[in-house]
Amino acid sequence: MRNDKHLAAKLRHQGKSYSHISQALDLPKSTISDWFSEKKWSQSIKAELTRKAKYFARKRLLFFNKKRRVFWEQWREKAQRSQEKVSISNEEPPICCGLNALLGRRR
């Protein structure tokens, strides 16, 4: 057995992914996949790595959805406040506002 294949097998038994092994040993990921994809013990490691990745992806997605929800709630509040300001200024006709500004009168 090649020395790098032995090291790759050792890393795979430790639960490392093909990408991690590929970077650590400077081997193509396809070579590592050829070596271990048919092995039953490697498939169980793959299943465990997939389970972990799905778990963290779900947590990350929930986190970003919460941040997005908060952002849009704040945006709606700001839009509603600005709409209220516009409706208050609409009580006075625009021509009067212009004349008051011209004459220097304040409300």
C-alpha positions in Angstrom: 0.0 0.0 0.0 1.2 3.5 -0.8 2.3 5.5 2.2 0.0 8.4 1.3 -2.9 5.9 0.9 -2.1 4.6 4.4 -2.1 8.2 5.8 -5.3 8.9 4.0 -7.0 5.8 5.4 -5.8 6.8 8.9 -7.3 10.3 8.5 -10.5 8.9 7.1 -10.8 6.5 10.0 -10.6 9.6 12.2 -13.7 11.0 10.5 -12.1 13.5 8.2 -13.7 14.5 4.9 -12.3 13.9 1.5 -11.7 17.7 1.2 -9.7 17.7 4.4 -7.6 14.7 3.5 -7.1 16.2 0.0 -5.7 19.4 1.5 -3.7 17.7 4.2 -1.9 15.3 1.9 -2.0 17.4 -1.3 -3.8 14.7 -3.3 -6.7 15.1 -5.7 -10.1 14.5 -4.1 -11.0 12.2 -6.9 -8.1 9.9 -6.0 -9.2 9.7 -2.4 -12.8 9.1 -3.4 -11.6 6.2 -5.7 -9.8 4.7 -2.7 -12.6 4.9 -0.2 -16.0 5.3 -1.8 -16.6 1.6 -2.0 -15.6 0.8 1.6 -18.5 0.3 4.0 -16.7 1.9 6.9 -16.0 5.0 4.7 -19.7 5.2 3.8 -20.7 5.3 7.4 -18.3 8.2 8.0 -19.8 10.0 5.0 -23.3 9.5 6.5 -22.1 11.0 9.8 -20.4 14.0 8.1 -23.5 14.6 6.0 -25.7 14.5 9.1 -23.5 17.1 10.8 -23.4 19.3 7.8 -27.2 19.3 7.5 -27.5 20.1 11.2 -25.2 23.1 11.0 -26.8 24.3 7.7 -30.2 24.3 9.3 -28.9 26.2 12.3 -27.3 28.8 10.0 -30.5 29.1 8.0 -32.6 29.7 11.1 -30.1 32.3 12.3 -30.2 34.3 9.0 -34.0 34.0 8.7 -34.3 35.5 12.2 -32.0 38.4 11.3 -33.9 39.0 8.1 -37.2 39.0 9.9 -35.9 41.6 12.4 -34.6 43.7 9.6 -38.0 43.8 7.8 -39.9 44.5 11.0 -37.6 47.5 11.6 -38.1 48.6 8.0 -41.9 48.4 8.3 -41.8 50.5 11.5 -39.7 53.2 9.9 -41.9 53.2 6.8 -45.0 53.5 9.0 -43.5 56.4 11.0 -42.5 58.2 7.8 -46.0 57.7 6.4 -47.4 59.2 9.6 -45.2 62.3 9.2 -46.4 62.7 5.6 -50.0 62.5 6.7 -49.4 65.2 9.4 -47.8 67.6 6.9 -50.7 66.9 4.4 -53.1 68.6 6.8 -51.7 72.0 5.8 -52.0 72.7 2.0 -48.7 72.9 0.2 -49.3 76.5 -0.9 -49.6 77.6 2.7 -46.4 75.8 3.6 -44.6 77.7 0.8 -46.0 81.1 1.9 -45.2 80.4 5.5 -41.6 79.6 4.5 -41.4 82.6 2.3 -42.7 84.9 5.1 -40.6 83.2 7.7 -43.5 82.0 9.8 -43.1 78.8 11.8 -45.8 76.5 13.1 
